[in-house]
Amino acid sequence: MALRRALVPMVATTLLLTGCATGGTARSDGSAEPVAIGGGEALEGEITVWSWDVAATALDRLATEFEQENPGTTVDVVDVGYDNAYDKLSVGLQAGSGLPDVVTIEVDRAPGYLAEFPDAFADLAPVIGDQEADFDPFKWATGTSPDGAIAVAPWDSGTVAMFYRSDYLDAAGVDAATIETWADLVEAGEKVKAATGRTLMSIDVASAATFRTMLHQQGQGYFDADGRITVASPEAVEALALLKDINDRGLLQNVRGWDGRVSATKDGSSAFHPEAVWWTGTLTSEMPELSGKFGVVELPAFTEGGARTANNGGSGLAVPAQAANPELAAAFVEFALADVDSQVSMMENEGLFPSYLPALENEYFQQELEYFGGQPVFQLFAEQTAQIPTIAYATDDALANDAVSNAVVAAVINGEDPATALQAAAEQIATATGREIAG
């Protein structure tokens, strides 16, 4: 299950940390001095952790286990609610006070906060720094600050694959294992429509989520590592042209938002659904009547041998420089995120798919799932998690997504040339941000 996503305005880049941090020292300008951990102090005292929804439930459960293993410690998990989480985090970073010992930050938010507030979080290298190879490389990269500090420890991954209606493919004589490229998928979609009348995909075009997934699997975001705008790159144009072609062929159903995607899936409107691993929970909980009618394969590649996955969702844990007890906070982060038993338990109980790769070797992820006709679906996602391409994020990602969403609608729904629509989006982003468009 994914943590809910929404666009919450980031604090303007001109804002500075002010006031004294609770756990760190203060510089002469009032900004927070980076707090150091790993001093070997005995674990004792109390920490407060901010999270929301099932993530808070998971941490609260693990807090009890942590306290039992570390007598004299107390971990208070507070569900701050998703709608308030980023407002409270931004205000606390701006003020230099008011934040807890541990905070939850989603993967696409982390780079923006780290760029905007480079000294606002502790470097977690003393507790997990030697375990880089044990984590989802995409999540590790997005949680690393510009100066190389491990500021946001990876938690859950939103590894993406292609869910499909096995009964529709059977009716059309299509073998899912033969779908290796997007061209193969379009061909399969034509056969399925001819045999069943169902479309290839039901997606929310205006959200640009599917377009962004297609861009991510090609190793690109809206910006490159130097902060230049890449929304009009050849890879982006190819992805948008593909979506337009699918729609032009009558193989695309445009739906609205989360509810639209769920309803279309439940109604059986389409054969294929490019979704993250947490979609398994949506299917089993909201559509039990469709048990035995779904399978999962990797995303089709753009070219043979290309990447066949991407990421959609997931989060990490960070220790603010303001932490009153940074040693205990870092120890709890390590206990929750760099421990096989903890990670497996969060998958079993809360549906949070691990970023910690050793956990994915647990037998839990090898089980055959009845809902998917006995397919070991989690094993497929486990194999793909380590293959997620690393991409760059920027503080202007939310603004860029608005411009790109308009371009996707213009091309897919209104028939505009994809290259023209994306170039217009790039110029709009450049005008609004002052950033350079990549050549």
Number of C-alpha atoms within 10 A of each C-alpha: 22 24 19 12 13 9 13 13 13 18 20 11 12 6 13 18 21 18 17 20 29 20 21 23 16 17 14 8 11 16 23 30 20 21 21 17 21 15 8 7 9 9 16 15 13 16 21 18 26 23 24 21 15 18 23 20 18 23 26 19 16 21 21 14 14 19 16 12 10 14 11 11 16 18 21 16 23 17 19 16 13 15 14 12 18 21 15 14 22 19 15 19 29 20 19 24 21 16 25 25 27 27 22 23 25 23 28 22 21 26 26 21 23 23 16 21 21 18 21 26 29 25 28 24 19 14 18 19 13 9 11 14 13 16 25 26 21 22 32 22 22 27 29 20 22 14 10 11 18 25 28 32 32 31 28 28 31 28 28 27 24 19 23 23 21 21 16 23 21 13 13 18 13 18 11 20 9 12 19 20 19 18 15 15 20 18 14 23 27 19 21 24 19 13 15 15 14 23 24 28 24 26 26 19 22 22 20 21 17 20 19 24 23 29 23 24 25 24 17 23 23 27 23 18 12 11 17 18 26 21 31 25 20 11 18 24 20 17 22 29 18 20 22 23 17 21 20 13 13 14 23 23 19 18 19 16 13 11 11 15 20 20 16 18 22 16 11 16 18 26 25 27 21 24 22 25 30 21 19 19 14 14 18 14 10 12 15 12 12 17 14 17 14 20 20 26 20 23 26 25 21 21 13 11 10 13 20 25 28 29 24 22 20 27 25 24 28 26 31 33 31 29 26 21 23 24 23 27 27 27 18 23 25 17 19 23 24 25 14 18 13 20 26 24 19 23 18 12 12 18 20 26 29 29 31 29 20 17 25 22 15 14 10 16 21 16 14 15 15 11 19 22 15 12 18 18 22 20 19 18 25 24 15 20 29 20 18 25 20 21 21 20 22 25 24 19 21 18 15 22 20 16 21 28 19 18 28 26 21 19 22 24 16 11 15 16 16 25 20 15 22 27 19 18 24 27 19 16 25 16 11 12 14 11 17 17 19 15 8
